[in-house]
Amino acid sequence: MAEWGWTYAKGRDLSRRLSKITETTRERTQSLHDAVYSGAFIAVVSPLMYAACGARDAKEIAIGTATAIGFGMANGAPIGYAVDMFRDLTGLKRCERPSYPDLLRRQSSRTKKGLAVLLTAGAIVLTTGIYSLTPNKQDNGCNAPVPQQVIESQER
């Protein structure tokens, strides 16, 4: 699923260029763009994911997609900020957002990369902890067993 993250980031870059949003654009405008972009991205990706999991009920797909769009729009601003921050911390692109702390901006490349590693490791540990505390009790259909064809013998 790593390709979805790459696709999200590249699409966001294109959308920002087309919308004439730069790193120095007002924070509120950047956040609004990220919320709308996230919702639009999910509107495209979510039905594909439902179809890949075997969902065929149009109403179920529509409700799930609408819910996902809502969550995506609510998370769009923090996700966009995180993309810009991690690009700066990893040295891919300097972050010039008005709300980006000068304390981070002034750090050396080595310190920034160390912080990126620490944040990534922390996210992995936190995610692992959450998954270990919440067992998956409900099958969502993606892991359903494949039906086997049974051939009956003609002998009696």
C-alpha positions in Angstrom: 0.0 0.0 0.0 3.0 2.3 0.0 2.1 3.3 -3.6 -1.1 5.0 -2.2 1.1 7.3 0.0 3.3 8.2 -3.0 0.2 8.8 -5.2 -1.4 10.9 -2.4 1.7 13.1 -2.1 2.3 13.6 -5.8 -1.4 14.4 -6.4 -1.3 16.9 -3.5 1.8 18.6 -5.1 0.0 18.8 -8.5 -3.2 20.1 -6.8 -1.2 22.8 -4.9 0.5 23.9 -8.1 -2.8 24.1 -10.0 -4.4 26.0 -7.1 -1.3 28.3 -6.9 -0.7 27.4 -3.3 2.9 27.9 -2.1 4.7 27.2 1.1 4.1 30.9 2.1 0.4 30.9 1.4 -1.7 31.6 4.5 -1.9 28.5 6.8 -5.7 28.6 6.8 -5.7 28.4 3.0 -3.2 25.5 3.0 -5.2 23.6 5.6 -8.5 24.1 3.6 -6.8 22.8 0.5 -5.4 19.8 2.3 -8.9 19.0 3.7 -10.6 19.3 0.3 -7.8 17.4 -1.5 -7.9 14.5 1.1 -11.6 14.2 0.6 -11.3 14.2 -3.2 -8.5 11.6 -3.0 -10.6 9.3 -0.8 -13.6 9.7 -3.1 -11.6 8.1 -5.9 -9.6 5.5 -3.8 -12.3 4.3 -1.5 -14.6 2.7 -4.1 -11.6 0.9 -5.6 -10.6 -0.4 -2.1 -14.2 -1.7 -1.5 -14.2 -3.4 -4.9 -10.8 -5.0 -4.2 -12.3 -6.4 -0.9 -15.2 -7.9 -2.8 -17.9 -5.4 -1.9 -20.7 -5.4 -4.5 -23.5 -3.6 -2.8 -23.7 0.0 -4.2 -25.4 1.4 -1.1 -22.7 -0.1 1.2 -19.9 1.3 -1.0 -21.6 4.7 -1.1 -22.1 4.9 2.7 -18.6 3.7 3.4 -17.1 6.1 0.8 -19.1 9.1 2.2 -17.9 8.2 5.8 -14.3 7.9 4.6 -14.5 11.2 2.8 -15.7 12.9 6.0 -12.8 11.4 8.0 -10.4 12.2 5.2 -11.5 15.9 5.2 -11.2 16.1 9.0 -7.6 14.6 8.8 -6.6 16.4 5.6 -5.0 19.4 7.3 -2.9 17.4 9.8 -1.8 15.0 7.0 -0.8 17.8 4.7 1.2 19.4 7.5 2.9 16.1 8.3 3.9 15.6 4.7 5.5 19.0 4.6 7.2 18.5 8.0 8.6 15.1 7.1 9.9 16.4 3.8 11.8 19.1 5.7 13.0 16.7 8.4 14.3 14.2 5.8 15.9 16.9 3.6 13.6 16.4 0.6 12.2 20.0 0.6 12.5 22.9 3.0 9.3 23.7 4.8 8.4 27.4 4.7 5.0 27.2 6.2 4.2 30.1 8.5 3.3 27.8 11.4 6.4 25.6 11.1 8.5 26.2 14.2 11.7 28.1 13.8 13.3 25.8 16.3 12.9 22.9 13.8 13.8 25.0 10.8 17.2 26.0 12.3 18.3 22.4 13.2 21.1 20.7 11.3 20.3 18.1 8.7 21.6 15.4 11.0 19.4 16.5 13.8 16.3 16.7 11.6 16.9 13.2 10.2 17.4 11.8 13.7 14.1 13.4 14.7 12.4 11.9 11.6 13.6 8.5 12.5 12.5 9.0 16.1 9.0 10.1 15.1 8.6 7.3 12.6 9.7 4.7 15.2 7.3 6.2 17.7 4.5 6.0 15.2 5.3 2.3 14.5 5.5 1.5 18.2 2.2 3.3 18.9 0.4 1.6 16.0 1.7 -1.8 17.1 0.5 -1.2 20.7 -2.9 -0.2 19.5 -3.3 -3.3 17.3 -2.1 -5.5 20.1 -4.7 -4.1 22.5 -7.6 -4.4 20.0 -7.9 -7.8 18.5 -9.7 -8.1 15.2 -12.9 -9.8 16.1 -14.9 -9.0 13.0 -14.1 -10.2 9.5 -14.4 -7.4 7.0 -14.6 -9.6 4.0 -11.1 -9.0 2.7 -9.7 -12.1 4.4 -12.6 -14.3 3.5 -11.6 -17.8 2.4 -11.7 -18.5 -1.3 -14.6 -20.9 -2.2 -13.3 -24.3 -3.3 -14.9 -26.2 -6.2 -16.1 -29.6 -5.2 -16.4 -32.2 -8.0 -18.7 -35.1 -7.1 -18.0 -38.5 -8.3 -20.4 -40.2 -10.7 -19.8 -43.5 -9.1 -22.6 -45.1 -6.9 
